[in-house]
Amino acid sequence: MTSTSTLARAARLGSTRKRGVTLIEAVLYISIALALIVGGLVFFQQASLAQRTNSAVRNISAIASESRSLFAQQNSFSGLTQTALINAGSIPTSLISGTDLKNEWGGVIEVASTGGTGVNADSGFTLIYPSLPKAACVRLTNTDEAGSGRVGSGIRSIAFRPPGGTWSSEAVPASGGLSPTAIVGTGYCTQTGGIVDVRFTFNR
């Protein structure tokens, strides 16, 4: 016959087993959950940046190609604007926002001839791609000495500025190319708030 003391011990043992997680276990579970959340956010941000950057590569290449194609029969790029490209149906529809062109970071894209006077007037065109984060800027602007990079070929120069500011920095690929290391070292892509406007100047 079971004694009263034996039943009491069994009851206490059952109660101990049902008391749930300890404080240490709870802290451990929370730490693991936070690590997973932070890791997921970092992965999402990196994946989002890579996706936007790849989209920018395609769009800049498309704009440069269509600009050359539209003015292929002309002696210069005089009259080239983003509006002219939109009206000619030469722009990816994903970039068109009313009468403006907006890039993957919400900046307004500008396209224009290089201007100037004499025999070299309007011999090329510029494409301003604004509001780039530093990592995207580095990936989009590296070129070789021939002016070929991820966004296309025939790049005459690349200028950098704080958003809406003054073009204080300009690099010419022909002077030695623009490697990612060189771009980071010069600080071209490091502007106020980590955001930079980039101006590509293309040859014909």
Backbone bond lengths (Angstrom), bond angles and torsions (degrees), N, CA, C in turn:
res aa  C-N    CA-C-N  psi(-1)  N-CA   C-N-CA  omega(-1)  CA-C   N-CA-C  phi
1 M - - - 1.460 - - 1.527 109.22 -
2 T 1.328 116.08 133.76 1.459 120.41 -175.52 1.521 110.08 -73.62
3 S 1.318 114.67 132.49 1.463 119.29 -179.46 1.524 110.72 -80.51
4 T 1.339 113.80 160.36 1.467 119.76 179.56 1.521 110.83 -63.32
5 S 1.327 119.15 -38.47 1.461 123.01 -179.41 1.522 111.41 -65.00
6 T 1.340 115.67 -36.10 1.478 119.13 178.92 1.515 110.72 -66.68
7 L 1.336 115.62 -42.21 1.467 119.90 178.47 1.527 111.07 -64.12
8 A 1.325 117.42 -37.92 1.453 121.82 -179.77 1.516 111.07 -65.38
9 R 1.370 115.26 -41.05 1.470 119.10 179.04 1.526 110.59 -65.04
10 A 1.327 116.54 -40.48 1.467 120.90 179.54 1.520 111.33 -63.85
11 A 1.331 116.24 -38.68 1.451 120.66 179.25 1.528 110.89 -65.18
12 R 1.382 114.44 -42.49 1.466 118.23 179.18 1.522 111.32 -64.76
13 L 1.330 117.28 -38.12 1.455 122.50 179.99 1.528 110.46 -64.81
14 G 1.338 115.82 -43.19 1.465 119.92 178.63 1.512 111.52 -63.69
15 S 1.307 115.65 -39.50 1.461 120.58 179.43 1.518 110.99 -64.04
16 T 1.351 115.97 -39.40 1.466 120.64 179.52 1.511 111.04 -65.05
17 R 1.330 116.07 -39.40 1.466 119.70 -177.81 1.529 112.05 -70.62
18 K 1.328 117.81 -23.32 1.457 121.69 -176.67 1.533 113.58 -96.46
19 R 1.328 118.15 4.02 1.450 119.73 -171.43 1.535 113.09 -73.86
20 G 1.350 121.00 -6.90 1.460 123.42 175.51 1.515 112.93 90.09
21 V 1.356 116.24 -163.46 1.458 121.18 -175.27 1.518 110.74 -78.82
22 T 1.299 114.81 154.67 1.465 120.30 176.33 1.519 109.24 -85.86
23 L 1.317 116.34 171.12 1.461 121.41 178.53 1.519 110.81 -62.25
24 I 1.321 116.50 -39.88 1.468 120.60 179.24 1.520 110.90 -63.38
25 E 1.335 115.91 -41.96 1.464 119.86 178.93 1.523 110.86 -64.77
26 A 1.335 116.51 -40.83 1.466 120.63 179.79 1.532 110.69 -63.06
27 V 1.339 116.48 -43.58 1.462 120.61 178.20 1.519 110.50 -62.36
28 L 1.319 116.89 -40.01 1.465 121.85 179.23 1.523 110.97 -63.32
29 Y 1.343 116.78 -45.08 1.464 120.69 179.04 1.536 111.38 -62.01
30 I 1.333 115.68 -42.91 1.469 120.36 -179.72 1.528 110.67 -65.20
31 S 1.334 116.91 -40.59 1.467 121.11 179.88 1.524 110.59 -62.97
32 I 1.330 116.41 -42.46 1.466 120.47 179.17 1.523 110.40 -64.58
33 A 1.342 116.03 -42.43 1.467 120.24 179.94 1.527 111.03 -63.14
34 L 1.341 116.90 -43.66 1.456 120.54 178.86 1.521 111.62 -63.38
35 A 1.343 116.98 -40.63 1.463 120.90 178.71 1.525 110.85 -61.95
36 L 1.327 116.51 -40.42 1.467 120.57 178.62 1.524 111.38 -66.37
37 I 1.342 116.19 -40.66 1.466 120.10 179.57 1.525 110.98 -65.48
38 V 1.348 117.11 -46.79 1.466 121.11 179.72 1.525 110.54 -62.57
39 G 1.334 116.08 -43.88 1.458 120.15 178.47 1.518 111.63 -61.09
40 G 1.329 115.72 -40.15 1.459 119.97 178.79 1.515 112.09 -65.52
41 L 1.351 116.88 -39.89 1.463 120.70 178.79 1.524 111.76 -65.75
42 V 1.341 116.03 -42.30 1.469 120.15 179.18 1.527 110.03 -62.96
43 F 1.331 116.19 -44.33 1.468 120.29 179.11 1.521 110.64 -62.11
44 F 1.326 116.21 -42.59 1.471 120.17 -179.80 1.528 110.68 -63.04
45 Q 1.340 117.39 -43.39 1.460 121.03 -179.46 1.521 111.09 -63.74
46 Q 1.344 116.10 -42.08 1.458 119.77 179.71 1.522 110.94 -66.93
47 A 1.316 116.35 -41.47 1.465 120.37 179.36 1.524 110.27 -65.76
48 S 1.333 116.84 -39.97 1.458 121.22 179.23 1.523 110.88 -64.81
49 L 1.342 117.20 -42.76 1.460 121.60 178.48 1.521 110.67 -62.53
50 A 1.322 116.57 -44.63 1.466 120.60 -179.92 1.525 110.75 -62.55
51 Q 1.334 116.26 -41.43 1.462 120.26 -179.84 1.526 111.13 -64.97
52 R 1.326 117.22 -45.22 1.467 120.93 179.87 1.522 111.07 -65.80
53 T 1.326 116.46 -40.03 1.464 120.31 -179.87 1.522 110.88 -64.64
54 N 1.317 117.14 -44.21 1.469 120.60 177.93 1.523 111.07 -63.00
55 S 1.334 116.39 -37.72 1.457 120.25 176.33 1.523 110.63 -64.98
56 A 1.340 117.00 -40.01 1.464 121.19 178.61 1.524 110.99 -63.69
57 V 1.317 117.31 -39.96 1.468 121.42 177.25 1.523 110.23 -57.15
58 R 1.322 115.61 -48.59 1.467 119.88 -179.37 1.531 111.45 -63.80
59 N 1.318 116.74 -42.00 1.464 120.05 -175.57 1.523 112.65 -71.91
60 I 1.328 117.25 -40.94 1.469 119.90 177.36 1.526 109.79 -63.98
61 S 1.324 116.18 -43.53 1.475 120.64 177.77 1.522 110.67 -60.27
62 A 1.342 116.16 -41.46 1.464 120.47 -178.78 1.521 111.16 -66.49
63 I 1.333 117.29 -43.04 1.466 120.71 -179.94 1.530 110.45 -63.62
64 A 1.340 116.62 -44.91 1.471 120.18 179.59 1.526 110.86 -62.64
65 S 1.315 116.48 -44.36 1.461 120.86 -179.62 1.521 111.87 -64.07
66 E 1.324 116.58 -44.21 1.464 120.71 -178.83 1.526 111.54 -69.64
67 S 1.323 117.56 -32.46 1.468 120.70 176.91 1.519 110.05 -64.16
68 R 1.321 116.43 -44.68 1.464 120.28 178.51 1.524 111.07 -65.24
69 S 1.316 115.59 -40.91 1.463 119.74 -178.71 1.526 111.49 -66.26
70 L 1.328 116.84 -42.31 1.459 121.06 -177.53 1.526 111.86 -64.82
71 F 1.349 116.52 -33.82 1.464 120.53 -177.71 1.532 112.25 -107.73
72 A 1.311 116.19 21.43 1.471 120.68 -177.06 1.523 112.38 -61.84
73 Q 1.322 117.61 -31.86 1.466 121.44 -177.43 1.524 112.67 -92.44
74 Q 1.321 117.03 2.73 1.459 121.34 -179.27 1.523 110.19 -101.89
75 N 1.323 116.22 158.99 1.462 120.86 178.57 1.517 112.36 -81.66
76 S 1.334 116.47 -14.32 1.458 120.66 -179.24 1.519 109.38 -151.48
77 F 1.331 114.96 177.57 1.469 120.61 177.71 1.529 111.13 -99.03
78 S 1.310 116.79 19.03 1.454 120.55 179.08 1.531 110.28 -56.88
79 G 1.313 116.59 129.20 1.465 121.21 -178.94 1.503 114.26 94.72
80 L 1.346 117.29 -3.72 1.466 119.99 178.76 1.529 110.48 -73.28
81 T 1.301 117.09 123.99 1.464 123.49 173.47 1.518 108.21 -144.70
82 Q 1.317 116.53 169.54 1.452 119.72 175.80 1.529 110.96 -63.95
83 T 1.339 115.94 -32.82 1.464 119.97 178.13 1.525 111.22 -64.95
84 A 1.339 116.75 -40.89 1.460 120.99 178.31 1.523 110.68 -62.27
85 L 1.323 116.44 -39.12 1.465 120.73 179.05 1.528 111.10 -67.90
86 I 1.337 116.26 -41.13 1.466 120.04 178.77 1.521 110.18 -63.06
87 N 1.337 116.63 -46.26 1.460 120.97 -178.18 1.526 112.18 -64.35
88 A 1.321 116.67 -28.04 1.465 121.12 179.92 1.528 111.62 -86.46
89 G 1.318 116.47 -1.37 1.464 119.93 -178.90 1.511 112.59 68.48
90 S 1.341 116.03 31.16 1.464 120.78 -174.72 1.524 114.54 -101.43
91 I 1.317 116.31 9.16 1.461 120.47 -174.04 1.526 110.37 -117.13
92 P 1.343 118.00 137.56 1.471 119.38 173.57 1.528 110.49 -54.70
93 T 1.315 116.79 129.16 1.472 120.24 -175.48 1.522 112.85 -60.48
94 S 1.327 117.27 -24.82 1.467 120.30 -179.24 1.526 111.96 -64.85
95 L 1.338 117.08 -19.08 1.465 120.91 -178.61 1.522 113.16 -91.49
96 I 1.326 116.69 -17.90 1.463 120.25 -173.22 1.525 111.03 -80.38
97 S 1.334 114.95 126.07 1.457 121.92 176.53 1.521 107.77 -132.35
98 G 1.325 116.77 91.76 1.460 120.69 -174.61 1.514 110.03 68.28
99 T 1.329 116.09 -120.23 1.464 120.71 177.82 1.524 111.74 -98.40
100 D 1.323 117.00 3.00 1.469 122.19 -179.53 1.525 111.52 -107.48
101 L 1.321 113.35 164.78 1.463 120.87 169.34 1.520 106.84 -112.46
102 K 1.313 117.62 126.89 1.459 120.95 179.73 1.521 110.15 -120.51
103 N 1.333 113.98 135.17 1.463 117.69 -178.32 1.520 111.80 -86.85
104 E 1.312 115.54 -171.85 1.464 121.96 -173.46 1.523 113.47 -65.92
105 W 1.321 117.65 -16.95 1.465 121.59 -179.94 1.530 111.78 -108.89
106 G 1.316 116.85 12.83 1.458 121.29 175.76 1.509 115.37 84.71
107 G 1.342 117.77 4.54 1.463 120.55 178.92 1.519 111.36 -82.46
108 V 1.332 116.33 150.85 1.465 121.58 -179.27 1.532 109.82 -85.85
109 I 1.325 116.29 120.57 1.457 123.30 -179.38 1.530 109.49 -79.76
110 E 1.334 115.90 138.43 1.463 120.65 177.20 1.528 109.70 -123.78
111 V 1.327 115.94 136.79 1.464 122.05 178.10 1.521 107.94 -126.91
112 A 1.336 117.91 135.03 1.469 120.78 -179.52 1.516 109.57 -159.10
113 S 1.330 116.44 160.01 1.462 120.60 173.53 1.524 108.66 -72.48
114 T 1.314 115.41 163.64 1.467 119.17 -177.72 1.516 112.92 -75.90
115 G 1.345 117.39 -15.09 1.461 119.81 179.79 1.516 111.18 71.90
116 G 1.321 116.21 -151.65 1.463 120.95 -178.97 1.516 111.79 93.77
117 T 1.320 114.74 -176.28 1.468 121.33 -179.50 1.522 110.33 -132.76
118 G 1.319 116.00 167.41 1.458 120.39 177.30 1.508 112.63 82.42
119 V 1.332 115.50 -161.30 1.467 120.86 -174.57 1.523 112.69 -67.21
120 N 1.319 117.45 -22.74 1.463 120.66 -178.28 1.530 113.32 -98.34
121 A 1.325 116.51 10.31 1.465 119.66 -179.10 1.522 110.48 -62.64
122 D 1.305 116.03 132.50 1.473 122.69 177.62 1.528 112.41 55.32
123 S 1.326 116.12 33.53 1.465 120.38 -177.61 1.527 112.81 -78.24
124 G 1.299 115.95 -11.26 1.461 120.70 178.14 1.511 109.87 -143.83
125 F 1.319 116.60 -168.46 1.462 120.06 179.38 1.521 109.71 -147.20
126 T 1.317 114.84 155.34 1.463 120.70 179.79 1.526 110.32 -111.40
127 L 1.294 114.72 149.95 1.459 122.19 177.16 1.522 107.74 -134.67
128 I 1.321 116.03 111.62 1.468 120.56 179.45 1.522 109.26 -93.61
129 Y 1.317 115.18 120.33 1.469 121.38 179.10 1.527 107.02 -115.11
130 P 1.336 117.05 101.46 1.467 120.46 -169.79 1.535 114.88 -92.79
131 S 1.326 112.84 170.69 1.478 122.67 169.93 1.522 113.99 62.57
132 L 1.336 116.53 36.07 1.467 119.89 -179.12 1.530 110.96 -85.69
133 P 1.324 117.86 133.91 1.465 119.23 170.32 1.525 109.14 -69.39
134 K 1.311 116.65 159.47 1.464 121.88 -173.73 1.524 112.25 -54.20
135 A 1.324 117.54 -47.38 1.470 120.55 -176.01 1.525 111.26 -61.51
136 A 1.331 116.99 -40.85 1.467 120.56 178.99 1.525 110.19 -68.14
137 C 1.326 116.96 -39.59 1.459 121.56 178.69 1.527 110.82 -58.35
138 V 1.321 116.78 -46.53 1.464 121.29 -179.48 1.527 110.58 -61.99
139 R 1.321 116.67 -42.05 1.465 120.10 -177.35 1.524 112.21 -70.52
140 L 1.322 117.24 -33.70 1.462 120.39 -174.55 1.521 113.61 -84.10
141 T 1.325 118.20 -22.38 1.462 119.99 -170.67 1.519 114.83 -104.18
142 N 1.316 119.73 -2.39 1.464 117.82 179.38 1.530 110.23 -76.49
143 T 1.323 115.02 132.06 1.468 122.18 -176.73 1.525 110.02 -140.28
144 D 1.335 115.32 166.02 1.464 119.13 174.15 1.531 109.28 -94.72
145 E 1.334 116.51 -177.52 1.462 120.69 -176.37 1.525 112.85 -65.57
146 A 1.324 116.64 -22.43 1.462 120.48 -179.31 1.529 111.88 -84.44
147 G 1.320 116.65 -1.85 1.451 120.10 179.58 1.512 113.51 83.05
148 S 1.311 116.31 24.62 1.463 120.87 177.18 1.520 109.78 -107.18
149 G 1.323 116.30 134.40 1.453 120.86 179.92 1.510 110.66 -148.38
150 R 1.311 116.29 -163.82 1.467 120.95 -178.41 1.519 112.09 -63.54
151 V 1.342 117.06 -29.93 1.464 119.63 -175.66 1.522 113.28 -92.76
152 G 1.322 117.68 2.19 1.454 120.09 176.84 1.514 112.48 134.80
153 S 1.330 115.59 -168.78 1.462 121.51 -177.63 1.527 110.07 -116.85
154 G 1.334 115.05 175.67 1.454 120.29 178.54 1.513 113.80 69.47
155 I 1.327 117.52 29.89 1.466 121.08 179.17 1.532 108.52 -82.14
156 R 1.315 116.69 116.84 1.467 122.20 -177.93 1.516 110.76 -79.95
157 S 1.314 116.37 -44.70 1.462 120.87 179.91 1.525 109.64 -160.02
158 I 1.330 115.05 164.35 1.461 121.59 177.71 1.524 107.53 -135.31
159 A 1.319 115.73 126.41 1.466 120.71 -179.33 1.529 110.08 -114.17
160 F 1.321 115.28 155.43 1.456 121.78 -175.54 1.533 109.31 -133.08
161 R 1.338 115.94 148.98 1.457 120.28 176.21 1.523 109.85 -158.16
162 P 1.337 117.19 159.51 1.471 119.37 169.13 1.524 107.99 -64.29
163 P 1.313 119.13 154.79 1.470 121.20 -177.91 1.526 113.31 -50.06
164 G 1.338 116.55 117.20 1.453 121.54 178.29 1.515 115.14 72.52
165 G 1.336 116.92 6.67 1.458 120.55 -176.75 1.515 113.33 -91.29
166 T 1.336 115.23 -149.38 1.466 122.16 -177.96 1.522 109.74 -99.33
167 W 1.332 115.16 141.74 1.469 119.79 177.80 1.518 108.34 -72.23
168 S 1.321 116.73 92.10 1.462 121.50 -174.67 1.517 113.10 -93.98
169 S 1.325 117.59 -14.53 1.460 120.80 -176.65 1.519 109.31 -132.92
170 E 1.341 116.41 133.83 1.458 120.74 177.14 1.522 109.06 -142.09
171 A 1.308 115.50 134.19 1.457 120.78 -178.88 1.526 109.34 -120.87
172 V 1.332 115.84 142.23 1.462 121.75 179.31 1.522 108.34 -112.94
173 P 1.326 118.09 115.02 1.466 120.66 -178.24 1.523 113.71 -54.07
174 A 1.346 117.22 -34.92 1.460 120.71 -177.01 1.528 112.84 -62.92
175 S 1.324 116.70 -17.58 1.469 119.56 -179.00 1.527 112.18 -82.48
176 G 1.304 117.21 4.82 1.460 119.64 177.55 1.513 114.86 144.51
177 G 1.326 115.60 4.19 1.461 118.22 -179.67 1.519 111.12 80.90
178 L 1.308 115.59 166.55 1.468 121.50 179.49 1.523 108.57 -125.70
179 S 1.300 115.56 95.53 1.461 119.85 177.64 1.526 109.16 -82.45
180 P 1.337 117.84 156.72 1.476 119.31 177.04 1.526 112.27 -54.24
181 T 1.345 116.39 -38.77 1.469 120.02 179.90 1.522 111.09 -63.82
182 A 1.347 115.86 -42.54 1.466 119.85 179.82 1.520 111.03 -65.87
183 I 1.326 116.73 -39.97 1.467 120.73 -179.27 1.527 110.38 -63.52
184 V 1.323 115.82 -44.25 1.464 119.86 179.18 1.523 110.32 -65.80
185 G 1.339 116.18 -40.86 1.454 120.81 -178.04 1.513 113.83 -64.51
186 T 1.320 116.90 -34.92 1.463 120.42 -179.70 1.521 112.69 -79.75
187 G 1.322 116.49 -18.71 1.461 120.13 -178.39 1.510 113.16 78.29
188 Y 1.347 117.79 13.83 1.467 120.96 -179.73 1.528 111.90 -53.59
189 C 1.323 115.51 -41.40 1.466 119.84 -174.65 1.520 113.05 -91.04
190 T 1.322 117.15 4.36 1.457 120.82 179.77 1.526 108.60 -104.78
191 Q 1.304 116.11 100.17 1.454 121.35 -178.72 1.527 109.07 -123.10
192 T 1.308 116.76 -176.90 1.454 121.70 -178.15 1.515 111.52 -56.20
193 G 1.320 116.69 125.33 1.454 120.91 178.55 1.516 114.13 74.14
194 G 1.338 117.01 8.64 1.462 119.68 179.11 1.514 114.03 75.50
195 I 1.335 117.07 13.73 1.471 121.91 -179.48 1.522 108.38 -118.24
196 V 1.338 117.02 142.64 1.453 120.80 -176.08 1.526 110.69 -142.29
197 D 1.342 115.50 144.48 1.459 121.51 170.45 1.527 107.57 -93.10
198 V 1.325 117.17 139.74 1.462 121.58 -179.83 1.525 109.11 -123.67
199 R 1.323 115.95 134.64 1.468 120.99 177.10 1.522 109.77 -117.59
200 F 1.331 115.80 114.75 1.450 121.42 175.85 1.530 108.32 -91.88
201 T 1.324 116.96 132.85 1.462 120.75 172.22 1.528 107.71 -111.89
202 F 1.342 115.41 120.14 1.458 121.26 -176.08 1.521 111.21 -106.19
203 N 1.330 115.83 144.21 1.449 121.49 169.78 1.519 109.90 -82.44
204 R 1.309 117.16 171.21 1.451 120.87 175.74 1.521 109.58 -64.58
